[in-house]
Amino acid sequence: MEEGFDYEGAALMYDRAAELYVLDNLPTQGNSFLVKACDLRIMSRDYTNGLPIAIKNYDKIGRKLLS
């Protein structure tokens, strides 16, 4: 992990972008940004807060794709 990078801050921005894409009826692009946010949370190695959010979001994306 690179020191000095704000992975959590970047993940929050990707979350927000994903929300905006979904609101604009572009769910595929929204899912792409949500996946990137999950990846950043995993890269942050914040296993207490970030990892549960990433797991929840991966599950959410998977359920949408299966429905």
C-alpha positions as CSV (number, residue, x, y, z in Angstrom):
1,M,0.0,0.0,0.0
2,E,1.3,3.4,-0.9
3,E,1.7,5.7,2.1
4,G,-0.1,9.0,1.9
5,F,-2.9,8.0,-0.4
6,D,-6.4,8.6,0.9
7,Y,-8.1,5.4,-0.3
8,E,-11.1,5.9,1.9
9,G,-11.6,9.4,0.7
10,A,-11.3,8.3,-2.9
11,A,-13.8,5.4,-2.2
12,L,-16.3,7.9,-0.8
13,M,-16.0,10.0,-4.0
14,Y,-16.5,6.8,-6.2
15,D,-19.6,5.9,-4.0
16,R,-21.0,9.4,-4.7
17,A,-20.3,9.1,-8.4
18,A,-22.0,5.7,-8.5
19,E,-25.1,7.2,-6.8
20,L,-25.3,9.9,-9.4
21,Y,-25.0,7.5,-12.3
22,V,-27.8,5.3,-10.9
23,L,-30.0,8.4,-10.4
24,D,-29.3,9.3,-14.0
25,N,-30.6,5.8,-15.0
26,L,-27.1,4.6,-15.9
27,P,-26.8,1.6,-13.6
28,T,-24.0,-0.2,-15.4
29,Q,-21.7,2.8,-15.0
30,G,-22.9,3.2,-11.4
31,N,-21.9,-0.4,-10.8
32,S,-18.4,0.2,-12.3
33,F,-17.8,3.0,-9.9
34,L,-19.1,1.0,-7.0
35,V,-16.7,-1.8,-7.8
36,K,-13.8,0.7,-8.0
37,A,-14.9,2.1,-4.6
38,C,-14.9,-1.5,-3.2
39,D,-11.4,-2.1,-4.6
40,L,-10.1,1.1,-3.0
41,R,-11.5,0.0,0.4
42,I,-9.7,-3.3,0.1
43,M,-6.5,-1.5,-0.9
44,S,-6.8,0.7,2.2
45,R,-6.5,-2.5,4.4
46,D,-9.1,-1.1,6.8
47,Y,-10.6,-4.4,7.8
48,T,-12.7,-3.0,10.5
49,N,-14.7,-0.4,8.6
50,G,-13.8,-0.6,4.9
51,L,-14.0,-4.3,4.3
52,P,-17.6,-4.8,5.6
53,I,-18.7,-2.0,3.3
54,A,-16.9,-3.5,0.3
55,I,-18.5,-6.9,1.0
56,K,-22.0,-5.4,1.3
57,N,-21.5,-3.5,-2.0
58,Y,-20.2,-6.5,-3.9
59,D,-23.2,-8.5,-2.6
60,K,-25.5,-5.7,-3.7
61,I,-24.0,-5.6,-7.2
62,G,-24.2,-9.4,-7.5
63,R,-27.8,-9.5,-6.5
64,K,-28.7,-6.8,-9.0
65,L,-27.0,-8.8,-11.8
66,L,-28.8,-12.0,-10.9
67,S,-32.3,-10.4,-10.8
